[in-house]
Amino acid sequence: MKKLLIASFMALVLVGCSGGRNSTGYSIINDMMYAVTYEAHSVNDNYKNGQTNQLAPEGTIARGFMPHPMDAEGNPKVLSNPFKMTDHGWRRGQRLFVSTCASCHGDKGAGNGLVVTQGGFPKPPKFKSRSFKYSKKAKKPAGHVYNVITFGRGNMPSHAQQLYSKDRWYVAEYVREMLMTKGKK
C-alpha cells in the first residue's frame, strides 16, 4: 500500500512538472486551453453575415463621447454649463487652463504663451480684446467657450481628446469668468 501511495505521488509530481518552468501543465478540460478563435477579418459561421467583426449596435455611444446638439447648418448649439461651479471646479479649471491652454494663450489669456513667443506659432486673440469683451453674459455664454475648446476655431485645434467633457466646462467657466472679465467670480 505504501509503495502504491509513493508511486501515485511521484506520478502526480511528474505530471504537474511536465513542461518546465513556463509550462501550464496538462489540461483535463480542454475547452479553455484550446478555444476556437477567429481572426478579425476571417469568415465566421456564427453570424448571419459571416463576418467576425460586427458593427456596434445602432445608437451606441462610446464612453465619454456624448454627441453635442447641432443646429440645422451642422454647427454646435451654444449650451449652458450643466455642472455647478464649486471651489474645486474653479481650481480645477485654472489648473487645466495652465497645463493645457497657457502654452499658447499665456497664463492671463493675453496670447503670449511660450509656443507663441519662442515657437513662432500665430498669436491667438487676447481674451480681453474687443472680440471677446461683452457687457452681458448672454453674449458669450460658457457654452460658446466650451464649443471652441471642443471643436476648435481658427488655428486652434479641438481639445476634446485632451480634456474630459466636465473638465472642458471647468476650463470654459474659468476662461469666461476669470480671464475674459475682470476676474471676479
ROGU-168171 format. One record per residue (C-alpha): z, x, y. Coordinates in pm, 1 decimal. Example, Ala and Ser with C-alpha at 12.3 -4.5 7.8 and 13.67 -1.06 7.14 Angstrom:
// ROGU-168171
@zz: 780.0 | xx: 1230.0 | yy: -450.0
@zz: 714.0 | xx: 1367.0 | yy: -106.0
END
This chain:
// ROGU-168171
@zz: 0.0 | xx: 0.0 | yy: 0.0
@zz: 92.1 | xx: 280.5 | yy: 235.4
@zz: -241.8 | xx: 453.5 | yy: 167.6
@zz: -425.5 | xx: 129.5 | yy: 244.3
@zz: -248.6 | xx: 95.0 | yy: 581.8
@zz: -323.7 | xx: 456.9 | yy: 674.0
@zz: -688.7 | xx: 418.0 | yy: 569.1
@zz: -730.8 | xx: 96.1 | yy: 773.4
@zz: -560.5 | xx: 256.2 | yy: 1075.0
@zz: -792.1 | xx: 559.9 | yy: 1051.1
@zz: -1096.4 | xx: 330.0 | yy: 1023.2
@zz: -980.8 | xx: 139.8 | yy: 1331.7
@zz: -935.7 | xx: 465.9 | yy: 1524.6
@zz: -1279.6 | xx: 587.8 | yy: 1422.8
@zz: -1443.1 | xx: 258.9 | yy: 1518.7
@zz: -1259.3 | xx: 249.3 | yy: 1854.9
@zz: -1356.6 | xx: 607.0 | yy: 1940.8
@zz: -1712.2 | xx: 581.0 | yy: 1820.3
@zz: -1922.5 | xx: 685.4 | yy: 2115.3
@zz: -1726.7 | xx: 936.1 | yy: 2311.4
@zz: -1563.0 | xx: 904.6 | yy: 2649.0
@zz: -1825.0 | xx: 686.0 | yy: 2820.8
@zz: -1891.3 | xx: 450.7 | yy: 2531.9
@zz: -1794.7 | xx: 85.5 | yy: 2546.2
@zz: -1729.8 | xx: 90.6 | yy: 2174.0
@zz: -1855.4 | xx: -163.6 | yy: 1927.0
@zz: -1926.4 | xx: -521.6 | yy: 2024.6
@zz: -1824.4 | xx: -801.5 | yy: 1794.4
@zz: -1969.8 | xx: -1081.4 | yy: 2010.9
@zz: -2298.7 | xx: -951.0 | yy: 2145.6
@zz: -2380.7 | xx: -1230.2 | yy: 2394.3
@zz: -2223.7 | xx: -1047.4 | yy: 2687.8
@zz: -2325.4 | xx: -693.8 | yy: 2596.6
@zz: -2686.9 | xx: -777.5 | yy: 2519.0
@zz: -2751.4 | xx: -1070.7 | yy: 2754.7
@zz: -3108.5 | xx: -1178.2 | yy: 2821.0
@zz: -3202.1 | xx: -1065.7 | yy: 3172.5
@zz: -3513.0 | xx: -1126.2 | yy: 3375.9
@zz: -3682.2 | xx: -903.5 | yy: 3627.8
@zz: -3700.6 | xx: -1054.0 | yy: 3976.5
@zz: -4072.0 | xx: -1141.9 | yy: 3970.4
@zz: -4117.3 | xx: -1199.9 | yy: 3597.9
@zz: -4205.4 | xx: -1521.8 | yy: 3418.5
@zz: -3905.8 | xx: -1734.4 | yy: 3327.4
@zz: -3938.5 | xx: -2030.4 | yy: 3091.8
@zz: -3600.2 | xx: -2171.1 | yy: 3201.5
@zz: -3754.1 | xx: -2322.1 | yy: 3517.4
@zz: -4037.1 | xx: -2574.4 | yy: 3553.0
@zz: -4235.5 | xx: -2349.0 | yy: 3787.7
@zz: -4193.3 | xx: -2048.3 | yy: 3556.9
@zz: -4056.2 | xx: -1819.4 | yy: 3828.9
@zz: -3736.4 | xx: -1617.4 | yy: 3804.7
@zz: -3684.0 | xx: -1605.0 | yy: 4182.1
@zz: -3613.6 | xx: -1952.8 | yy: 4309.2
@zz: -3617.5 | xx: -2074.3 | yy: 4667.2
@zz: -3286.3 | xx: -2174.1 | yy: 4820.7
@zz: -3225.0 | xx: -2548.9 | yy: 4819.9
@zz: -3361.6 | xx: -2734.3 | yy: 5122.0
@zz: -3118.6 | xx: -2733.0 | yy: 5414.2
@zz: -2935.3 | xx: -2418.8 | yy: 5301.1
@zz: -2792.6 | xx: -2213.5 | yy: 5588.2
@zz: -2682.3 | xx: -1853.9 | yy: 5543.6
@zz: -2315.8 | xx: -1796.7 | yy: 5619.5
@zz: -2262.1 | xx: -1726.0 | yy: 5989.3
@zz: -2614.9 | xx: -1830.0 | yy: 6092.5
@zz: -2578.4 | xx: -2189.9 | yy: 6203.1
@zz: -2904.1 | xx: -2289.0 | yy: 6377.5
@zz: -2893.6 | xx: -2344.4 | yy: 6750.7
@zz: -3016.1 | xx: -2669.6 | yy: 6904.3
@zz: -3357.5 | xx: -2631.3 | yy: 7067.2
@zz: -3536.1 | xx: -2834.5 | yy: 7332.5
@zz: -3890.1 | xx: -2973.8 | yy: 7299.7
@zz: -4050.5 | xx: -2638.8 | yy: 7400.4
@zz: -3851.5 | xx: -2444.3 | yy: 7142.1
@zz: -3610.2 | xx: -2285.2 | yy: 7390.9
@zz: -3238.8 | xx: -2279.8 | yy: 7308.8
@zz: -3037.0 | xx: -2551.3 | yy: 7475.6
@zz: -2756.9 | xx: -2433.2 | yy: 7700.5
@zz: -2428.2 | xx: -2513.0 | yy: 7526.9
@zz: -2066.9 | xx: -2514.8 | yy: 7629.7
@zz: -1810.2 | xx: -2292.2 | yy: 7462.9
@zz: -1662.9 | xx: -2469.5 | yy: 7158.5
@zz: -1366.7 | xx: -2229.0 | yy: 7146.3
@zz: -1057.8 | xx: -2237.3 | yy: 7364.7
@zz: -1017.1 | xx: -1914.1 | yy: 7557.5
@zz: -674.9 | xx: -1764.0 | yy: 7493.1
@zz: -535.3 | xx: -1424.0 | yy: 7589.0
@zz: -667.6 | xx: -1297.1 | yy: 7257.0
@zz: -1015.4 | xx: -1430.7 | yy: 7342.4
@zz: -1018.6 | xx: -1264.0 | yy: 7684.6
@zz: -902.0 | xx: -930.4 | yy: 7542.5
@zz: -1149.7 | xx: -950.2 | yy: 7254.7
@zz: -1432.1 | xx: -1042.9 | yy: 7491.0
@zz: -1352.8 | xx: -743.9 | yy: 7710.5
@zz: -1321.4 | xx: -505.9 | yy: 7415.1
@zz: -1650.3 | xx: -623.9 | yy: 7263.6
@zz: -1825.9 | xx: -605.1 | yy: 7600.3
@zz: -1710.2 | xx: -245.4 | yy: 7644.4
@zz: -1810.5 | xx: -144.1 | yy: 7289.7
@zz: -2139.8 | xx: -335.1 | yy: 7268.4
@zz: -2271.6 | xx: -406.6 | yy: 7618.2
@zz: -2129.2 | xx: -143.0 | yy: 7852.8
@zz: -2366.3 | xx: 127.7 | yy: 7728.7
@zz: -2642.3 | xx: -46.7 | yy: 7927.3
@zz: -2461.0 | xx: -279.4 | yy: 8168.4
@zz: -2172.0 | xx: -46.1 | yy: 8260.0
@zz: -1800.5 | xx: -131.6 | yy: 8245.1
@zz: -1816.4 | xx: -355.0 | yy: 8553.1
@zz: -2160.1 | xx: -506.6 | yy: 8489.3
@zz: -2330.5 | xx: -302.1 | yy: 8761.1
@zz: -2621.5 | xx: -195.6 | yy: 8537.2
@zz: -2515.4 | xx: 168.7 | yy: 8536.3
@zz: -2430.4 | xx: 238.0 | yy: 8171.7
@zz: -2488.6 | xx: 574.1 | yy: 8004.0
@zz: -2809.5 | xx: 457.4 | yy: 7840.0
@zz: -2949.2 | xx: 387.1 | yy: 8186.6
@zz: -2809.6 | xx: 684.6 | yy: 8381.4
@zz: -2861.3 | xx: 950.2 | yy: 8114.0
@zz: -3107.9 | xx: 795.7 | yy: 7869.5
@zz: -3375.4 | xx: 684.5 | yy: 8115.1
@zz: -3381.3 | xx: 322.4 | yy: 7999.6
@zz: -3469.1 | xx: 48.5 | yy: 8250.2
@zz: -3175.6 | xx: -67.3 | yy: 8459.3
@zz: -3054.0 | xx: -419.5 | yy: 8376.0
@zz: -2974.7 | xx: -651.7 | yy: 8667.4
@zz: -2624.4 | xx: -637.3 | yy: 8812.6
@zz: -2407.4 | xx: -930.0 | yy: 8713.1
@zz: -2309.1 | xx: -982.2 | yy: 9076.4
@zz: -2669.3 | xx: -974.5 | yy: 9200.5
@zz: -2839.3 | xx: -1276.3 | yy: 9355.2
@zz: -2999.8 | xx: -1385.5 | yy: 9030.8
@zz: -2657.8 | xx: -1416.3 | yy: 8865.8
@zz: -2445.3 | xx: -1542.5 | yy: 9157.0
@zz: -2353.6 | xx: -1904.1 | yy: 9152.2
@zz: -2130.6 | xx: -2125.7 | yy: 9358.8
@zz: -2086.5 | xx: -2394.5 | yy: 9094.2
@zz: -2015.6 | xx: -2300.7 | yy: 8736.9
@zz: -2267.8 | xx: -2558.4 | yy: 8617.7
@zz: -2547.6 | xx: -2332.8 | yy: 8746.2
@zz: -2478.3 | xx: -2060.6 | yy: 8489.1
@zz: -2266.8 | xx: -2213.1 | yy: 8212.8
@zz: -2123.5 | xx: -1999.5 | yy: 7934.3
@zz: -2398.0 | xx: -2127.1 | yy: 7705.1
@zz: -2660.6 | xx: -1960.4 | yy: 7925.0
@zz: -2495.3 | xx: -1619.3 | yy: 7883.3
@zz: -2436.1 | xx: -1691.6 | yy: 7513.0
@zz: -2807.4 | xx: -1767.4 | yy: 7463.8
@zz: -2908.3 | xx: -1445.0 | yy: 7641.6
@zz: -2676.8 | xx: -1248.0 | yy: 7409.7
@zz: -2803.2 | xx: -1437.3 | yy: 7104.0
@zz: -3178.8 | xx: -1442.8 | yy: 7172.0
@zz: -3222.4 | xx: -1158.9 | yy: 7422.3
@zz: -3409.8 | xx: -1166.1 | yy: 7751.0
@zz: -3646.9 | xx: -925.0 | yy: 7922.6
@zz: -3574.7 | xx: -571.6 | yy: 7797.6
@zz: -3250.7 | xx: -680.9 | yy: 7632.8
@zz: -3292.4 | xx: -747.9 | yy: 7260.7
@zz: -3094.1 | xx: -1005.0 | yy: 7066.7
@zz: -2740.3 | xx: -901.2 | yy: 6981.5
@zz: -2690.3 | xx: -1176.0 | yy: 6721.8
@zz: -2675.8 | xx: -915.5 | yy: 6443.2
@zz: -2411.0 | xx: -707.0 | yy: 6620.9
@zz: -2171.0 | xx: -987.5 | yy: 6718.2
@zz: -2044.3 | xx: -1290.0 | yy: 6529.2
@zz: -2107.1 | xx: -1625.1 | yy: 6694.1
@zz: -1743.8 | xx: -1665.1 | yy: 6802.6
@zz: -1741.9 | xx: -1312.4 | yy: 6945.1
@zz: -2061.0 | xx: -1385.3 | yy: 7144.2
@zz: -1875.9 | xx: -1677.1 | yy: 7303.5
@zz: -1586.3 | xx: -1448.6 | yy: 7392.9
@zz: -1821.5 | xx: -1194.5 | yy: 7549.4
@zz: -2014.0 | xx: -1469.5 | yy: 7731.4
@zz: -1694.3 | xx: -1609.5 | yy: 7883.8
@zz: -1575.2 | xx: -1260.9 | yy: 7976.9
@zz: -1905.9 | xx: -1177.8 | yy: 8146.7
@zz: -1922.9 | xx: -1512.3 | yy: 8322.6
@zz: -1562.9 | xx: -1528.0 | yy: 8445.2
@zz: -1475.5 | xx: -1163.0 | yy: 8495.1
@zz: -1799.1 | xx: -985.6 | yy: 8585.0
@zz: -2019.2 | xx: -1249.7 | yy: 8749.3
@zz: -1741.9 | xx: -1378.0 | yy: 8975.8
@zz: -1452.3 | xx: -1211.9 | yy: 9149.9
@zz: -1268.0 | xx: -1156.5 | yy: 8824.3
@zz: -1024.3 | xx: -1445.5 | yy: 8826.4
@zz: -973.6 | xx: -1638.5 | yy: 8507.0
END
